[in-house]
């Protein structure tokens, strides 16, 4: 019976020892989270641990070492040949790597939050599992890999031969292009010279007709202008005489108004001087005959009377000046009205004369314009026909050059692409099969 109890207790103790505390389980779980996909923790060992928190806010710190390994063999892409990815094995399945680190586990809202600082003992190229490489691929060192290298070398020889052939054809096409360009330029130049000759002849005929019609219009315009100037001079003389009479009457009235203002000003000055003299005499007599206190009161009253006299005199003067200004405004307005009336009459006379002459000039210009339009229409039709032929020639030239240029560009792009592929794959082949 005693042996049986011992047998039961030992497994229970072992199970207790193997169960992780919640904070340590969170550390292990976080470590697995830190690893890339398809990697796993194969061993975990705590070297030291310490509780640094409180019962209310527990915090655990750990120093640990562990081993990690890929769940399957990992690969990485080292190049591409013939549209095939070349892969190499970076880590074998279950190949173990050591790491160590520090962890800090704190209880927050009922869950253990872990912070971790990891250090790999040796560098690792994690790579990716083979299933992640969806394009066609081979693994370095395999039989398919060796076949691919052999095929790529043979393809390079074909590319080199094709590049040599294309370059020879490219040079031949360039010669053809230059020759065709010179021939077409000669044809275009001849056509352009013919068109320019026709245009020059057309412009000369147009200019001759324009000069003839312009001379006729100038002669007619000069005649009408002389007639207009003579008649306008008569109208201007009448206007100037009327304006002189109005201005003379206005100047006389202005002189009367100036004299009236001067009289009003003189009267104002005389009245102010008389009031000031009377004030001075009264105050001097009072100063000689009154006591100081009485004189002070008298002087103040006399000053107030003088100011009142000044105000009455100024009011009378201002009223007189306003009366003169009102009368002058009436005369000025009448002058302006009279001048505006005779000016309007003069403008109407001149405008009517100008309108009559403009009608005559317009009729002459319209007739000349019709002649020019008819001649211009015939010349334009002839020129347009020549231009259309010239443009058709240029368009055909451009078409021939563009077609040949496109062939040259396509061939040049193909040579460039082939050289790029050849250089890229040659460099890769040199690395893979030195």
Buried (B, 14 or more C-beta within 10 A) or exposed (E): EEEEEEEEEEEEEEEEEEEEEEBBBBBBEBBBEBBEEBBEBEEBEBEEBEEEBEEEEBBBBBEBBBBBBBEBBBBBBBBBBBEBBBBBBBBEEEBEBEBBBBBBBBBEEEEBBBEBEBEEEEEBEBBBBBEEBEEEBBBBEEEEBEEBBEEBBEBBEEBBEBBEEBBEBBEEBBEEBEEBBEEBEEEBEEBEEEBEEBBEEBEEBBEEBBEEBEEEBEEBBEEBEEEBEEBBEEBBEBBEEBBEEBEEBBEEBBEBBEEBBEEBEEBBEEBBEEBEEBBEEBBEEBEEEBEEEEBEEBBEEBEEBBEEBBEEBEEBBEEBBEEBEEBBEEBBEBBEEBBEEBEEBBEEBBEEBEEBBEEEBEEBBEEBEEBBEEBBEEBBEBBEEBBEEBEEBBEEBEEBBEEBBEBBEEBBEBBEEBBEBBEEBBEBBEEBEE
